[in-house]
Amino acid sequence: MSANGNEPGIQPPGARVLLKPIEQDDRTSSGIYLPDTAKEKPQLGVVIAVGDADDIKVQVNDRVFFAKYSGTEIIYKGDTFLLMDVGDLLTRVTN
């Protein structure tokens, strides 16, 4: 099951998901610029594609939190994605 409009052409196998990490802003709420070295590693992402396992409880376009250093970074056609086991997902964001 892949995303329809933003499909990257990658289909994760089994109980894995493909995520597009949501990067934090370059500036703080008070307007201070954050260099790349000061930014936190993203922990929020959008599900782009899901594997074919029966027990996957997330769907394409769900926003999810995931374990900080989990997944394998994949750069495909200039975009960065994370491929990870479903067990590394912490929770789905409902709003």
DRENTI-966279 format. One record per residue (C-alpha): x, y, z; residue in three letters. Coordinates in nm, 3 decimals. Example, Ala and Ser with C-alpha at 12.3 -4.5 7.8 and 13.67 -1.06 7.14 Angstrom:
PT        u        v        w  type
PT    1.230   -0.450    0.780   ALA
PT    1.367   -0.106    0.714   SER
# end
This chain:
PT        u        v        w  type
PT    0.000    0.000    0.000   MET
PT    0.169    0.319   -0.114   SER
PT    0.082    0.684   -0.106   ALA
PT   -0.103    0.798   -0.414   ASN
PT    0.019    1.150   -0.498   GLY
PT    0.363    1.147   -0.336   ASN
PT    0.459    0.785   -0.401   GLU
PT    0.837    0.751   -0.402   PRO
PT    0.837    0.410   -0.574   GLY
PT    0.961    0.224   -0.265   ILE
PT    0.754   -0.061   -0.117   GLN
PT    0.866   -0.175    0.231   PRO
PT    0.855   -0.551    0.291   PRO
PT    0.674   -0.727    0.578   GLY
PT    0.617   -0.532    0.899   ALA
PT    0.803   -0.220    0.793   ARG
PT    0.695    0.134    0.713   VAL
PT    0.847    0.409    0.502   LEU
PT    0.835    0.753    0.665   LEU
PT    0.912    1.105    0.552   LYS
PT    1.065    1.272    0.861   PRO
PT    0.923    1.613    0.954   ILE
PT    1.221    1.839    1.020   GLU
PT    1.209    2.097    1.297   GLN
PT    1.209    2.467    1.211   ASP
PT    1.533    2.653    1.142   ASP
PT    1.439    2.914    1.404   ARG
PT    1.312    2.904    1.758   THR
PT    0.980    3.062    1.855   SER
PT    1.171    3.376    1.955   SER
PT    1.340    3.398    1.612   GLY
PT    1.686    3.263    1.694   ILE
PT    1.843    3.075    1.403   TYR
PT    1.939    2.713    1.478   LEU
PT    2.237    2.568    1.290   PRO
PT    2.212    2.206    1.174   ASP
PT    2.445    2.096    1.455   THR
PT    2.201    2.226    1.719   ALA
PT    1.887    2.069    1.577   LYS
PT    1.735    1.763    1.736   GLU
PT    1.705    1.449    1.526   LYS
PT    1.343    1.432    1.401   PRO
PT    1.104    1.204    1.587   GLN
PT    0.790    1.290    1.393   LEU
PT    0.714    1.170    1.043   GLY
PT    0.445    1.101    0.786   VAL
PT    0.381    0.745    0.673   VAL
PT    0.450    0.724    0.299   ILE
PT    0.412    0.348    0.247   ALA
PT    0.340    0.042    0.463   VAL
PT    0.450   -0.319    0.428   GLY
PT    0.224   -0.613    0.361   ASP
PT    0.209   -0.763    0.713   ALA
PT   -0.139   -0.812    0.859   ASP
PT   -0.065   -0.653    1.199   ASP
PT    0.029   -0.302    1.080   ILE
PT   -0.200   -0.050    1.249   LYS
PT   -0.093    0.265    1.063   VAL
PT   -0.197    0.389    0.721   GLN
PT   -0.047    0.608    0.452   VAL
PT   -0.054    0.980    0.549   ASN
PT   -0.071    0.907    0.926   ASP
PT    0.161    1.126    1.132   ARG
PT    0.359    0.921    1.384   VAL
PT    0.623    0.958    1.652   PHE
PT    0.910    0.710    1.633   PHE
PT    1.210    0.613    1.846   ALA
PT    1.484    0.875    1.816   LYS
PT    1.763    0.671    1.655   TYR
PT    1.555    0.405    1.481   SER
PT    1.521    0.319    1.117   GLY
PT    1.749    0.327    0.819   THR
PT    1.786    0.654    0.632   GLU
PT    1.727    0.623    0.259   ILE
PT    1.793    0.899    0.009   ILE
PT    1.591    0.838   -0.305   TYR
PT    1.560    1.086   -0.592   LYS
PT    1.687    1.364   -0.365   GLY
PT    1.435    1.302   -0.083   ASP
PT    1.523    1.157    0.256   THR
PT    1.308    0.877    0.399   PHE
PT    1.328    0.643    0.696   LEU
PT    1.259    0.272    0.661   LEU
PT    1.178    0.113    0.996   MET
PT    1.009   -0.173    1.173   ASP
PT    0.655   -0.108    1.287   VAL
PT    0.771   -0.185    1.643   GLY
PT    0.984    0.133    1.640   ASP
PT    0.672    0.350    1.606   LEU
PT    0.573    0.501    1.940   LEU
PT    0.232    0.655    1.871   THR
PT    0.010    0.801    1.603   ARG
PT   -0.073    1.173    1.612   VAL
PT   -0.448    1.218    1.586   THR
PT   -0.483    1.593    1.534   ASN
# end
